[in-house]
Amino acid sequence: GTLAGALTTSSVVMSVQATGAMAVIIADVPGLAEPGATAKLATLGVLTGLFMLAAGVARLGTLVRYVPNAVLTGFVNAVAVNIVIGQLSGATGYSSAAPNRLLRAVDTLLHVAEFHWPTVVVALSTLAMILLLERTRLGSLGLVAAIVIASAASALIPGLHVPVLADLAAVPQSLPGPVLPSLEWVRALLVPAASLAFVGLVQGAAISHSLPNPDGTYLDPSRDFTGQGVANLASAVFTGMPVGGSMSATSLVHAAGGRGRAANLTAGAVMIVTILVL
């Protein structure tokens, strides 16, 4: 998705990838976490891409100029709140059985006595290191350094028993193979796909508003819509989740000195090498 987006959007620094806002929606689609759900995920990605492509072809990007800044601000902050409350379980070690994200967050805060405190310490320490190291000469690499240091400490300090990524999912040392979408799921996934397309396009519009191309060329929101649509089709074919313009990733690219398409092309290539080698 990142490679395809880097080649097709009008914004040369926009990072198109899996985003927290879209992950919040995807997490609420039933059945995607079950074994053998790759065709369903591919169908969701293809539908999301087609919605985005249709918006781009219809030149709906021109409507973005009529979206008030207050709406974008409210949207971005609401996404942030959703992401934060969605991570409380992982940061505290307490798993709530409440029916939705907000109630799970409230239930978690009411059960402080059941927190797994080594997990809490690792989470807070990682956050603190990120905030501190980003103010040093490491800059945006402070995020990477904090994750490496905290992960190493969790592995080396005996008795912590902090859950790791392998407890949640198997990460194969290979790239995913192509998979075909299934017409069986189209009807059930139309509404989630439309929601994902809307969220992804609004995030892309926020990036276009705030980060012009370094060479001063005019950004075309409709082309950004089309580019994100192409990126979703590419991601879906290779078992990836739906993607969109990522505000946080674009900020990282910009802070690291990225000024053209080569930045995201390099990022995509580095991720491929990381998966295969590490």
Backbone as CSV, one residue per row, in Angstrom:
resi,resn,N_x,N_y,N_z,CA_x,CA_y,CA_z,C_x,C_y,C_z
1,GLY,0.808,-1.205,0.000,0.000,0.000,0.000,0.847,1.263,0.000
2,THR,1.897,1.267,0.813,2.781,2.435,0.894,3.494,2.677,-0.432
3,LEU,3.966,1.604,-1.053,4.673,1.745,-2.332,3.737,2.283,-3.411
4,ALA,2.535,1.722,-3.495,1.587,2.174,-4.515,1.146,3.608,-4.257
5,GLY,0.911,3.961,-2.982,0.506,5.319,-2.658,1.584,6.335,-2.970
6,ALA,2.847,5.948,-2.745,3.956,6.870,-3.013,4.031,7.239,-4.486
7,LEU,3.580,6.338,-5.346,3.688,6.561,-6.788,2.474,7.271,-7.382
8,THR,1.340,7.311,-6.656,0.092,7.733,-7.303,-0.591,8.948,-6.686
9,THR,-0.254,9.344,-5.458,-0.913,10.511,-4.870,-0.258,11.798,-5.365
10,SER,-0.997,12.905,-5.276,-0.420,14.185,-5.705,0.514,14.745,-4.641
11,SER,0.285,14.373,-3.385,1.187,14.774,-2.300,2.396,13.848,-2.313
12,VAL,3.583,14.423,-2.471,4.771,13.587,-2.634,5.297,13.047,-1.307
13,VAL,4.788,13.580,-0.177,5.277,13.100,1.122,4.207,12.345,1.907
14,MET,2.974,12.297,1.392,1.915,11.588,2.103,2.249,10.102,2.224
15,SER,2.219,9.593,3.444,2.471,8.176,3.683,1.139,7.452,3.739
16,VAL,0.910,6.576,2.768,-0.332,5.803,2.703,-0.071,4.434,3.310
17,GLN,-0.749,4.144,4.409,-0.511,2.880,5.101,-1.689,2.586,6.023
18,ALA,-1.586,1.493,6.758,-2.600,1.191,7.762,-2.592,2.289,8.820
19,THR,-3.762,2.817,9.168,-3.840,3.913,10.131,-4.632,3.486,11.357
20,GLY,-4.382,4.184,12.462,-5.099,3.872,13.695,-6.588,4.080,13.559
21,ALA,-6.987,5.158,12.859,-8.419,5.436,12.707,-9.114,4.326,11.930
22,MET,-8.470,3.844,10.869,-9.075,2.783,10.067,-9.047,1.457,10.822
23,ALA,-7.999,1.254,11.622,-7.917,0.021,12.411,-9.064,-0.062,13.408
24,VAL,-9.480,1.091,13.945,-10.600,1.116,14.887,-11.863,0.570,14.221
25,ILE,-12.091,0.946,12.964,-13.271,0.464,12.230,-13.112,-1.011,11.885
26,ILE,-11.937,-1.382,11.393,-11.693,-2.769,10.986,-11.866,-3.721,12.161
27,ALA,-11.445,-3.276,13.347,-11.554,-4.128,14.530,-13.006,-4.459,14.854
28,ASP,-13.945,-3.621,14.412,-15.356,-3.852,14.697,-16.060,-4.655,13.609
29,VAL,-15.340,-5.035,12.557,-15.934,-5.881,11.507,-15.838,-7.334,11.963
30,PRO,-16.958,-8.016,12.155,-16.909,-9.378,12.695,-16.271,-10.367,11.720
31,GLY,-15.527,-11.314,12.275,-15.007,-12.429,11.476,-13.640,-12.238,10.877
32,LEU,-13.073,-11.022,10.926,-11.789,-10.804,10.256,-10.627,-11.445,11.010
33,ALA,-10.807,-11.691,12.310,-9.724,-12.293,13.092,-9.760,-13.816,13.064
34,GLU,-10.766,-14.384,12.397,-10.888,-15.839,12.359,-9.934,-16.430,11.327
35,PRO,-9.500,-17.674,11.536,-8.646,-18.334,10.530,-9.365,-18.430,9.181
36,GLY,-8.607,-18.231,8.108,-9.181,-18.328,6.771,-9.988,-17.127,6.337
37,ALA,-9.809,-15.992,7.032,-10.593,-14.796,6.692,-9.882,-13.895,5.690
38,THR,-8.833,-14.424,5.028,-8.060,-13.571,4.116,-8.907,-13.074,2.940
39,ALA,-9.803,-13.917,2.426,-10.655,-13.493,1.313,-11.593,-12.369,1.748
40,LYS,-12.077,-12.447,2.982,-12.960,-11.405,3.494,-12.205,-10.090,3.648
41,LEU,-10.963,-10.162,4.168,-10.138,-8.965,4.307,-9.816,-8.367,2.941
42,ALA,-9.499,-9.235,1.978,-9.202,-8.754,0.623,-10.421,-8.067,0.012
43,THR,-11.600,-8.633,0.249,-12.832,-8.032,-0.271,-13.055,-6.655,0.345
44,LEU,-12.818,-6.537,1.645,-12.974,-5.248,2.324,-12.014,-4.218,1.731
45,GLY,-10.767,-4.630,1.477,-9.784,-3.716,0.912,-10.131,-3.279,-0.502
46,VAL,-10.585,-4.230,-1.314,-10.957,-3.902,-2.695,-12.144,-2.938,-2.731
47,LEU,-13.158,-3.194,-1.906,-14.321,-2.305,-1.871,-13.930,-0.906,-1.401
48,THR,-13.082,-0.840,-0.386,-12.603,0.460,0.093,-11.872,1.200,-1.021
49,GLY,-11.019,0.478,-1.749,-10.287,1.077,-2.863,-11.207,1.567,-3.969
50,LEU,-12.232,0.799,-4.268,-13.164,1.195,-5.324,-13.955,2.441,-4.932
51,PHE,-14.363,2.528,-3.658,-15.045,3.740,-3.184,-14.134,4.952,-3.330
52,MET,-12.859,4.795,-2.966,-11.917,5.909,-3.066,-11.662,6.292,-4.525
53,LEU,-11.502,5.273,-5.370,-11.296,5.543,-6.796,-12.491,6.290,-7.393
54,ALA,-13.695,5.865,-7.040,-14.903,6.521,-7.554,-14.941,7.981,-7.118
55,ALA,-14.553,8.252,-5.870,-14.533,9.639,-5.381,-13.509,10.471,-6.150
56,GLY,-12.368,9.858,-6.462,-11.347,10.577,-7.214,-11.754,10.852,-8.646
57,VAL,-12.307,9.835,-9.302,-12.739,9.987,-10.700,-13.858,11.025,-10.809
58,ALA,-14.731,11.077,-9.794,-15.841,12.035,-9.798,-15.395,13.436,-9.383
59,ARG,-14.095,13.614,-9.142,-13.514,14.900,-8.758,-14.133,15.445,-7.473
60,LEU,-14.440,14.568,-6.538,-15.037,14.996,-5.279,-14.016,15.643,-4.346
61,GLY,-12.749,15.587,-4.725,-11.732,16.241,-3.919,-11.960,17.743,-3.790
62,THR,-12.672,18.320,-4.768,-12.945,19.760,-4.713,-13.840,20.122,-3.533
63,LEU,-14.595,19.132,-3.025,-15.477,19.398,-1.888,-14.705,19.583,-0.591
64,VAL,-13.438,19.133,-0.583,-12.646,19.195,0.642,-12.488,20.636,1.119
65,ARG,-12.416,21.575,0.179,-12.184,22.969,0.567,-13.337,23.529,1.401
66,TYR,-14.489,22.874,1.355,-15.645,23.356,2.108,-15.755,22.721,3.497
67,VAL,-14.821,21.831,3.827,-14.834,21.212,5.150,-14.181,22.169,6.148
68,PRO,-14.894,22.601,7.185,-14.311,23.549,8.149,-13.132,22.933,8.897
69,ASN,-12.164,23.774,9.250,-11.025,23.294,10.037,-11.475,22.711,11.369
70,ALA,-12.559,23.257,11.931,-13.068,22.755,13.212,-13.523,21.302,13.083
71,VAL,-14.079,20.948,11.926,-14.510,19.571,11.702,-13.301,18.638,11.660
72,LEU,-12.264,19.043,10.915,-11.054,18.223,10.836,-10.394,18.087,12.203
73,THR,-10.368,19.195,12.970,-9.787,19.147,14.311,-10.557,18.185,15.202
74,GLY,-11.887,18.283,15.155,-12.709,17.375,15.952,-12.524,15.928,15.543
75,PHE,-12.424,15.699,14.229,-12.237,14.336,13.722,-10.911,13.753,14.196
76,VAL,-9.833,14.538,14.054,-8.502,14.052,14.435,-8.447,13.740,15.924
77,ASN,-9.012,14.604,16.739,-8.985,14.378,18.181,-9.860,13.205,18.596
78,ALA,-10.999,13.020,17.923,-11.845,11.866,18.225,-11.126,10.563,17.887
79,VAL,-10.398,10.564,16.770,-9.594,9.387,16.409,-8.559,9.110,17.483
80,ALA,-7.898,10.178,17.960,-6.873,10.014,18.998,-7.463,9.391,20.260
81,VAL,-8.647,9.879,20.672,-9.296,9.341,21.872,-9.632,7.870,21.679
82,ASN,-10.168,7.520,20.505,-10.507,6.120,20.218,-9.282,5.217,20.278
83,ILE,-8.167,5.705,19.740,-6.944,4.899,19.750,-6.454,4.704,21.179
84,VAL,-6.461,5.780,21.964,-5.966,5.707,23.341,-6.791,4.716,24.161
85,ILE,-8.117,4.856,24.131,-8.938,3.967,24.960,-8.908,2.541,24.433
86,GLY,-8.588,2.381,23.140,-8.477,1.035,22.586,-7.206,0.321,23.003
87,GLN,-6.223,1.080,23.539,-4.940,0.496,23.931,-4.832,0.255,25.441
88,LEU,-5.872,0.596,26.200,-5.789,0.461,27.652,-5.576,-0.981,28.088
89,SER,-6.191,-1.908,27.373,-6.020,-3.314,27.735,-4.564,-3.742,27.579
90,GLY,-3.956,-3.384,26.452,-2.567,-3.749,26.222,-1.605,-3.062,27.175
91,ALA,-1.973,-1.862,27.648,-1.082,-1.099,28.524,-1.236,-1.456,29.992
92,THR,-2.353,-2.123,30.333,-2.603,-2.430,31.741,-2.600,-3.924,32.044
93,GLY,-2.773,-4.746,30.997,-2.848,-6.179,31.227,-4.203,-6.649,31.706
94,TYR,-5.180,-5.722,31.799,-6.540,-6.089,32.228,-7.432,-6.195,30.992
95,SER,-8.121,-7.318,30.832,-8.982,-7.538,29.670,-10.442,-7.455,30.088
96,SER,-11.114,-6.401,29.650,-12.518,-6.191,30.013,-13.438,-6.942,29.062
97,ALA,-14.576,-7.388,29.570,-15.562,-8.089,28.753,-16.733,-7.188,28.373
98,ALA,-16.607,-5.884,28.594,-17.681,-4.941,28.257,-17.931,-4.938,26.745
99,PRO,-19.147,-4.576,26.308,-19.531,-4.757,24.896,-18.946,-3.762,23.903
100,ASN,-18.458,-2.602,24.346,-17.892,-1.662,23.371,-16.658,-0.980,23.956
101,ARG,-15.959,-0.240,23.092,-14.648,0.309,23.447,-14.733,1.284,24.626
102,LEU,-15.742,2.142,24.633,-15.862,3.137,25.699,-16.142,2.465,27.044
103,LEU,-17.084,1.507,27.049,-17.406,0.816,28.292,-16.231,-0.035,28.778
104,ARG,-15.470,-0.591,27.839,-14.278,-1.350,28.244,-13.258,-0.439,28.905
105,ALA,-13.128,0.776,28.392,-12.187,1.725,28.997,-12.622,2.081,30.418
106,VAL,-13.922,2.356,30.602,-14.436,2.692,31.933,-14.244,1.511,32.877
107,ASP,-14.579,0.310,32.395,-14.433,-0.890,33.223,-12.974,-1.113,33.619
108,THR,-12.071,-0.838,32.680,-10.642,-0.995,32.980,-10.209,-0.054,34.093
109,LEU,-10.634,1.202,34.018,-10.239,2.192,35.028,-10.857,1.902,36.391
110,LEU,-11.936,1.108,36.416,-12.571,0.747,37.681,-11.942,-0.496,38.308
111,HIS,-10.997,-1.111,37.605,-10.362,-2.330,38.102,-8.841,-2.164,38.191
112,VAL,-8.418,-1.066,38.781,-6.985,-0.785,38.905,-6.269,-1.885,39.682
113,ALA,-6.954,-2.458,40.649,-6.330,-3.489,41.485,-5.960,-4.733,40.687
114,GLU,-6.592,-4.917,39.511,-6.331,-6.101,38.695,-5.336,-5.839,37.562
115,PHE,-4.732,-4.663,37.556,-3.725,-4.362,36.541,-2.514,-5.272,36.720
116,HIS,-1.854,-5.573,35.579,-0.585,-6.298,35.634,0.508,-5.229,35.642
117,TRP,1.062,-4.957,36.825,1.896,-3.771,37.004,3.204,-3.791,36.216
118,PRO,3.847,-4.935,35.995,5.018,-4.906,35.098,4.661,-4.393,33.701
119,THR,3.466,-4.773,33.212,3.013,-4.280,31.906,2.816,-2.771,31.939
120,VAL,2.214,-2.274,33.004,1.984,-0.830,33.144,3.308,-0.074,33.156
121,VAL,4.276,-0.601,33.902,5.588,0.058,34.005,6.272,0.107,32.635
122,VAL,6.228,-1.018,31.896,6.853,-1.047,30.567,6.172,-0.046,29.631
123,ALA,4.835,0.017,29.681,4.094,0.939,28.809,4.444,2.386,29.120
124,LEU,4.402,2.762,30.394,4.695,4.147,30.777,6.155,4.505,30.509
125,SER,7.045,3.550,30.735,8.468,3.801,30.465,8.714,4.037,28.984
126,THR,8.034,3.275,28.142,8.188,3.451,26.696,7.698,4.825,26.262
127,LEU,6.530,5.234,26.771,6.003,6.560,26.446,6.968,7.654,26.887
128,ALA,7.496,7.515,28.097,8.418,8.530,28.620,9.682,8.610,27.763
129,MET,10.218,7.446,27.376,11.430,7.448,26.545,11.185,8.086,25.184
130,ILE,10.024,7.812,24.598,9.707,8.423,23.293,9.706,9.940,23.412
131,LEU,9.015,10.455,24.432,8.921,11.909,24.601,10.280,12.533,24.862
132,LEU,11.131,11.844,25.637,12.459,12.386,25.959,13.428,12.279,24.785
133,LEU,13.467,11.093,24.159,14.453,10.864,23.098,14.163,11.687,21.846
134,GLU,12.883,12.001,21.587,12.552,12.824,20.421,13.053,14.250,20.571
135,ARG,13.412,14.633,21.793,13.938,15.975,22.040,15.464,16.007,22.000
136,THR,16.046,14.851,21.723,17.501,14.769,21.606,17.891,14.804,20.129
137,ARG,19.164,14.571,19.849,19.644,14.573,18.465,19.082,13.400,17.662
138,LEU,18.506,12.408,18.359,17.894,11.276,17.643,16.678,11.721,16.836
139,GLY,15.972,12.729,17.333,14.786,13.215,16.632,13.731,12.126,16.499
140,SER,13.229,11.941,15.272,12.166,10.961,15.047,12.632,9.528,15.281
141,LEU,13.944,9.281,15.259,14.458,7.937,15.555,14.321,7.583,17.041
142,GLY,13.993,8.580,17.863,13.765,8.311,19.268,12.648,7.310,19.485
143,LEU,11.656,7.323,18.603,10.548,6.351,18.676,11.076,4.926,18.528
144,VAL,11.939,4.718,17.539,12.511,3.389,17.299,13.390,2.970,18.472
145,ALA,14.226,3.900,18.943,15.130,3.590,20.047,14.353,3.199,21.300
146,ALA,13.261,3.913,21.585,12.457,3.615,22.774,11.857,2.219,22.697
147,ILE,11.366,1.833,21.532,10.770,0.500,21.361,11.832,-0.584,21.531
148,VAL,13.015,-0.357,20.961,14.100,-1.350,21.070,14.551,-1.495,22.524
149,ILE,14.739,-0.368,23.219,15.220,-0.405,24.602,14.203,-1.084,25.514
150,ALA,12.924,-0.690,25.385,11.889,-1.263,26.251,11.696,-2.753,25.965
151,SER,11.773,-3.140,24.693,11.622,-4.554,24.342,12.781,-5.375,24.883
152,ALA,13.994,-4.844,24.764,15.167,-5.549,25.278,15.092,-5.702,26.797
153,ALA,14.650,-4.636,27.473,14.528,-4.701,28.931,13.491,-5.739,29.345
154,SER,12.387,-5.808,28.611,11.338,-6.783,28.934,11.838,-8.203,28.766
155,ALA,12.716,-8.402,27.778,13.240,-9.749,27.531,14.328,-10.137,28.527
156,LEU,15.098,-9.159,28.997,16.273,-9.463,29.817,15.999,-9.450,31.321
157,ILE,14.991,-8.682,31.749,14.689,-8.614,33.183,13.837,-9.820,33.570
158,PRO,14.313,-10.671,34.441,13.564,-11.881,34.787,12.306,-11.571,35.604
159,GLY,11.290,-12.385,35.386,10.090,-12.296,36.212,9.055,-11.279,35.781
160,LEU,9.273,-10.533,34.676,8.282,-9.544,34.255,7.036,-10.196,33.659
161,HIS,7.258,-11.200,32.810,6.149,-11.914,32.159,5.208,-10.955,31.415
162,VAL,5.813,-10.019,30.684,5.022,-9.075,29.889,4.641,-9.730,28.562
163,PRO,3.352,-9.701,28.168,2.958,-10.290,26.881,3.704,-9.648,25.721
164,VAL,4.012,-10.449,24.715,4.728,-9.962,23.532,3.870,-10.156,22.295
165,LEU,4.341,-9.625,21.178,3.573,-9.691,19.936,3.228,-11.125,19.553
166,ALA,4.144,-12.050,19.787,3.908,-13.448,19.429,2.736,-14.051,20.189
167,ASP,2.353,-13.436,21.315,1.184,-13.912,22.057,-0.123,-13.541,21.360
168,LEU,-0.058,-12.543,20.490,-1.256,-12.084,19.786,-1.390,-12.687,18.395
169,ALA,-0.272,-12.833,17.695,-0.336,-13.302,16.308,1.004,-13.874,15.888
170,ALA,0.953,-14.781,14.916,2.182,-15.322,14.340,2.665,-14.383,13.239
171,VAL,3.934,-14.006,13.290,4.502,-13.114,12.274,5.446,-13.932,11.401
172,PRO,5.018,-14.331,10.203,5.868,-15.169,9.354,7.033,-14.378,8.773
173,GLN,8.115,-15.075,8.516,9.294,-14.430,7.921,9.214,-14.520,6.402
174,SER,8.110,-13.996,5.875,7.891,-14.016,4.422,6.845,-12.972,4.076
175,LEU,6.853,-12.570,2.824,5.837,-11.624,2.368,4.542,-12.381,2.052
176,PRO,3.383,-11.758,2.265,2.120,-12.440,1.982,1.931,-12.659,0.485
177,GLY,1.345,-13.778,0.147,1.053,-14.073,-1.252,-0.250,-13.429,-1.692
178,PRO,-0.498,-13.384,-2.982,-1.737,-12.772,-3.479,-2.961,-13.593,-3.098
179,VAL,-4.080,-12.904,-2.897,-5.343,-13.567,-2.567,-6.463,-12.841,-3.312
180,LEU,-7.464,-13.582,-3.738,-8.574,-12.995,-4.486,-9.730,-12.650,-3.553
181,PRO,-10.407,-11.516,-3.804,-11.597,-11.190,-2.999,-12.734,-12.149,-3.333
182,SER,-13.760,-12.163,-2.511,-14.885,-13.068,-2.703,-16.186,-12.284,-2.840
183,LEU,-16.944,-12.578,-3.878,-18.231,-11.907,-4.081,-19.213,-12.217,-2.953
184,GLU,-18.951,-13.290,-2.250,-19.834,-13.709,-1.155,-19.937,-12.642,-0.068
185,TRP,-18.859,-11.851,0.109,-18.809,-10.902,1.211,-19.156,-9.476,0.809
186,VAL,-19.384,-9.226,-0.471,-19.547,-7.847,-0.942,-20.686,-7.128,-0.221
187,ARG,-21.846,-7.733,-0.176,-23.019,-7.064,0.406,-22.813,-6.741,1.882
188,ALA,-22.230,-7.668,2.619,-22.053,-7.480,4.060,-20.996,-6.427,4.379
189,LEU,-20.086,-6.179,3.428,-18.953,-5.292,3.708,-19.085,-3.911,3.074
190,LEU,-20.200,-3.629,2.408,-20.348,-2.335,1.742,-20.304,-1.168,2.727
191,VAL,-21.029,-1.284,3.836,-21.062,-0.181,4.809,-19.699,0.014,5.488
192,PRO,-19.042,-1.059,6.003,-17.698,-0.857,6.558,-16.713,-0.277,5.544
193,ALA,-16.799,-0.731,4.283,-15.881,-0.226,3.263,-16.120,1.257,2.992
194,ALA,-17.394,1.664,2.938,-17.702,3.084,2.729,-17.198,3.919,3.896
195,SER,-17.338,3.399,5.120,-16.840,4.106,6.304,-15.326,4.246,6.261
196,LEU,-14.640,3.166,5.881,-13.179,3.193,5.791,-12.724,4.184,4.729
197,ALA,-13.413,4.194,3.593,-13.052,5.117,2.523,-13.199,6.558,2.995
198,PHE,-14.299,6.844,3.699,-14.534,8.203,4.185,-13.445,8.621,5.167
199,VAL,-13.136,7.747,6.123,-12.119,8.068,7.131,-10.758,8.277,6.467
200,GLY,-10.391,7.360,5.561,-9.110,7.479,4.879,-9.000,8.762,4.072
201,LEU,-10.076,9.139,3.382,-10.040,10.339,2.542,-9.992,11.608,3.384
202,VAL,-10.705,11.617,4.520,-10.658,12.792,5.395,-9.252,12.966,5.969
203,GLN,-8.628,11.841,6.359,-7.249,11.930,6.859,-6.318,12.456,5.779
204,GLY,-6.479,11.960,4.542,-5.661,12.450,3.439,-5.875,13.926,3.188
205,ALA,-7.139,14.369,3.315,-7.442,15.787,3.121,-6.769,16.637,4.196
206,ALA,-6.741,16.128,5.424,-6.088,16.867,6.512,-4.599,17.026,6.233
207,ILE,-3.987,15.972,5.663,-2.567,16.045,5.315,-2.339,17.084,4.215
208,SER,-3.194,17.055,3.194,-3.056,18.006,2.087,-3.193,19.443,2.575
209,HIS,-4.115,19.659,3.544,-4.327,21.001,4.092,-3.085,21.504,4.813
210,SER,-2.424,20.617,5.540,-1.382,21.061,6.465,0.039,20.932,5.931
211,LEU,0.240,20.126,4.870,1.611,19.852,4.433,1.699,19.937,2.907
212,PRO,1.961,21.117,2.363,2.073,21.256,0.910,3.332,20.573,0.389
213,ASN,3.369,20.349,-0.916,4.560,19.759,-1.526,5.754,20.706,-1.356
214,PRO,6.930,20.155,-1.073,8.110,21.003,-0.833,8.438,21.926,-1.998
215,ASP,8.154,21.517,-3.243,8.499,22.353,-4.392,7.431,23.387,-4.715
216,GLY,6.372,23.435,-3.890,5.339,24.444,-4.084,4.275,24.082,-5.103
217,THR,4.347,22.880,-5.711,3.334,22.488,-6.689,1.980,22.329,-6.014
218,TYR,0.912,22.624,-6.754,-0.451,22.594,-6.224,-0.886,21.148,-6.002
219,LEU,-1.469,20.886,-4.828,-1.971,19.548,-4.520,-3.364,19.355,-5.109
220,ASP,-3.607,18.191,-5.660,-4.902,17.856,-6.242,-5.581,16.834,-5.333
221,PRO,-6.558,17.267,-4.508,-7.210,16.336,-3.582,-7.853,15.146,-4.283
222,SER,-8.403,15.376,-5.491,-9.033,14.270,-6.217,-8.005,13.223,-6.629
223,ARG,-6.812,13.674,-7.002,-5.760,12.709,-7.332,-5.303,11.962,-6.089
224,ASP,-5.316,12.661,-4.940,-5.002,11.971,-3.689,-6.030,10.877,-3.407
225,PHE,-7.314,11.172,-3.694,-8.358,10.160,-3.532,-8.052,8.950,-4.418
226,THR,-7.738,9.230,-5.685,-7.452,8.152,-6.634,-6.230,7.353,-6.203
227,GLY,-5.184,8.058,-5.766,-3.965,7.380,-5.342,-4.194,6.456,-4.164
228,GLN,-4.997,6.900,-3.200,-5.313,6.052,-2.058,-6.155,4.851,-2.486
229,GLY,-7.004,5.051,-3.496,-7.776,3.926,-4.023,-6.882,2.870,-4.641
230,VAL,-5.913,3.304,-5.447,-4.954,2.372,-6.057,-4.157,1.650,-4.974
231,ALA,-3.746,2.386,-3.938,-2.982,1.783,-2.848,-3.793,0.704,-2.138
232,ASN,-5.103,0.928,-1.975,-5.953,-0.073,-1.333,-6.086,-1.328,-2.178
233,LEU,-6.197,-1.168,-3.476,-6.285,-2.341,-4.355,-4.997,-3.152,-4.267
234,ALA,-3.860,-2.456,-4.264,-2.570,-3.146,-4.167,-2.435,-3.862,-2.823
235,SER,-2.841,-3.176,-1.746,-2.749,-3.773,-0.417,-3.659,-4.992,-0.298
236,ALA,-4.887,-4.874,-0.808,-5.867,-5.952,-0.676,-5.415,-7.221,-1.387
237,VAL,-4.819,-7.062,-2.561,-4.389,-8.226,-3.336,-3.329,-9.021,-2.587
238,PHE,-2.551,-8.346,-1.733,-1.498,-9.032,-0.986,-1.838,-9.149,0.509
239,THR,-3.121,-9.358,0.775,-3.612,-9.675,2.124,-3.369,-8.557,3.123
240,GLY,-3.286,-7.331,2.659,-3.107,-6.214,3.579,-4.444,-5.634,3.994
241,MET,-4.461,-4.971,5.153,-5.674,-4.290,5.585,-5.853,-2.992,4.800
242,PRO,-7.055,-2.437,4.755,-7.267,-1.173,4.053,-6.336,-0.075,4.561
243,VAL,-5.918,0.801,3.665,-4.938,1.839,3.980,-5.475,3.214,3.624
244,GLY,-4.834,4.231,4.169,-5.205,5.605,3.862,-4.063,6.533,4.205
245,GLY,-4.253,7.809,3.945,-3.231,8.781,4.297,-3.056,8.823,5.808
246,SER,-1.853,8.541,6.281,-1.579,8.494,7.714,-0.950,9.798,8.171
247,MET,-1.626,10.495,9.084,-1.107,11.767,9.571,0.168,11.563,10.391
248,SER,0.168,10.546,11.254,1.341,10.322,12.100,2.543,9.877,11.274
249,ALA,2.318,8.946,10.341,3.437,8.463,9.520,3.964,9.567,8.605
250,THR,3.063,10.381,8.051,3.502,11.488,7.201,4.324,12.483,8.001
251,SER,3.910,12.739,9.244,4.670,13.645,10.111,6.061,13.086,10.384
252,LEU,6.148,11.765,10.601,7.449,11.132,10.823,8.346,11.266,9.593
253,VAL,7.767,11.031,8.419,8.529,11.150,7.174,9.059,12.574,7.016
254,HIS,8.190,13.544,7.285,8.586,14.943,7.143,9.649,15.317,8.165
255,ALA,9.462,14.868,9.431,10.430,15.188,10.484,11.784,14.551,10.218
256,ALA,11.782,13.402,9.524,13.033,12.706,9.226,13.748,13.292,8.011
257,GLY,13.133,14.291,7.377,13.784,14.953,6.254,13.285,14.536,4.888
258,GLY,12.232,13.737,4.835,11.685,13.313,3.550,11.074,14.482,2.797
259,ARG,11.448,14.646,1.550,10.944,15.775,0.763,10.420,15.345,-0.608
260,GLY,10.300,14.042,-0.836,9.808,13.577,-2.136,9.302,12.145,-2.052
261,ARG,8.901,11.600,-3.187,8.331,10.250,-3.224,9.333,9.189,-2.791
262,ALA,10.622,9.477,-2.977,11.645,8.494,-2.617,11.592,8.135,-1.133
263,ALA,11.103,9.060,-0.290,11.059,8.800,1.157,10.142,7.621,1.471
264,ASN,8.917,7.654,0.929,7.977,6.561,1.196,8.316,5.296,0.422
265,LEU,8.906,5.449,-0.755,9.369,4.259,-1.481,10.460,3.550,-0.675
266,THR,11.351,4.339,-0.088,12.402,3.761,0.755,11.800,3.110,1.999
267,ALA,10.815,3.774,2.606,10.169,3.225,3.801,9.524,1.865,3.496
268,GLY,8.853,1.781,2.350,8.245,0.516,1.960,9.286,-0.567,1.736
269,ALA,10.394,-0.201,1.099,11.467,-1.167,0.837,12.108,-1.639,2.136
270,VAL,12.304,-0.707,3.073,12.883,-1.068,4.372,11.971,-2.034,5.120
271,MET,10.654,-1.809,5.039,9.720,-2.707,5.716,9.789,-4.109,5.118
272,ILE,9.893,-4.194,3.801,10.001,-5.510,3.142,11.250,-6.235,3.616
273,VAL,12.382,-5.533,3.637,13.645,-6.142,4.080,13.544,-6.556,5.553
274,THR,12.922,-5.706,6.379,12.776,-6.010,7.799,12.001,-7.311,8.015
275,ILE,10.890,-7.467,7.286,10.069,-8.676,7.419,10.857,-9.913,6.994
276,LEU,11.590,-9.787,5.891,12.308,-10.965,5.362,13.540,-11.307,6.190
277,VAL,14.249,-10.304,6.710,15.530,-10.543,7.370,15.381,-10.681,8.883
278,LEU,14.514,-9.868,9.497,14.429,-9.834,10.952,13.238,-10.599,11.499
